[in-house]
Amino acid sequence: MPKTLLIDLDGVLNTYCGNFSESQIPAPRNGVKEFLQTLAKTYKIEIFTVRNKKLTYEWLKKYQLDEFIHDITNVKNPYASVILDDRALRFDGDFDKALSEILNFTPYWKNL
């Protein structure tokens, strides 16, 4: 059975930049289809989002991304092998570094 990869929707797969709308999901980022297609060969991909599941599925289908996705969830799967999120940090064992990264954190899209 393939490992699970959990990918955040907003700010990772789409062009979200802080303007949340309950009824509309921003367009996909350039290269997202090829990215998911490559990952789907090795991973079972789950999309993590706080958005409405039906709206998210319709967005995936509209952009022909649904074939690469195993599930859409609003719960971060604790058994995922890898999590890709624009609001995450990787802990490497150094608390001082982690503290600095947390206190100075901004998602990449706030620096565009």
N, C-alpha and C positions, 0 to 999 in steps of 0.2 A: 504494500500500500504506500502511495506517495506521501511525503511529508506535507504538512499544511503550512501555507504562507498566508498570513493575514495582512491585507493592504488597506490602508485608510483611503477613503474616496476623496474627500475635500482636501485640496492642497497637494495631493500626490498624483492621483489619476486625472484630476481636472484642473482647470485654471482658477480655482477659488482663490480669492485674495482678501477675505475678510467680510465680504458683503453677502451675508447669508439670506437666502430666500427659501421659504418652505415649499414653494411651488415650481421652482426652476433650479436646475443643476447646471453650473457652468460647463462650457465645452471641454472636451478632453484635451490634455496636453499633447503636444506634438510627439509622435513616436510611441504613444501608449499602446496601440494595437500590437505593434511588433514586440514591445516589452512584455506584454501579457502572453502573447503567443509563444515566446521563447520560454517564459517561466512555466507555462502550463504543461510543457513537455516533462518537467521534473516535479512540479508541485501541484497540490490541490489548492486552488486559490479561493480564499474567502475575502469578501469585501466587508470592511468595518465602516459603519456610518451611523450617525444619529438621524439621518434622513429617513423618510417614509420608504419602506421596503419596495412597495409597488412602483413608486416614482423612480427609485434607483434601478430597478429591473428594466423599466421602460427606457431609461437613459442608456443602460448597457446595450439593450437591444437596438435602439436607434443608431448607435455608433458601431454596431456589429462586434461588441465586446463580450456579449453574454455567453458565447460558446467557450470562453476560457475560464468562466467563473463557476465554482462549485456551489457557493452559498453567499447570501447577504445577511449580515448580522449586526446587531447593535451591542453585542457582548464580545469583548476581547477574549478569544479562545486561549485558555491557559496552556493548551497542548500544542499551540502553533510552534513550529520549529523556528520561524523567523517572523518578525513584525516590522512592516515598513510604514512609517508614520511621520508626517512633517512636524509633529510636536513631541518627538521622542528623543531621548539621549541614550547613549550606550554607556553602561557602567563598565569600566575596565579595572576596577579594584582600587582606584585612587579617590578617596573621599574628598580631598582638597580640590582636585580637578573637577569632580562631580559637583561640588558646592559652587564653584565658580561658574560652571556651565549652567547650572540651574538659576543662579542669581542674575546671570546675563543673557538668559535665553530669549530669543525671538524666532518665530518660524521664518524660514528663508524668504517667503513671499512678502514679509514686512520690510525687507531690505532691497526689494526690487525698485 
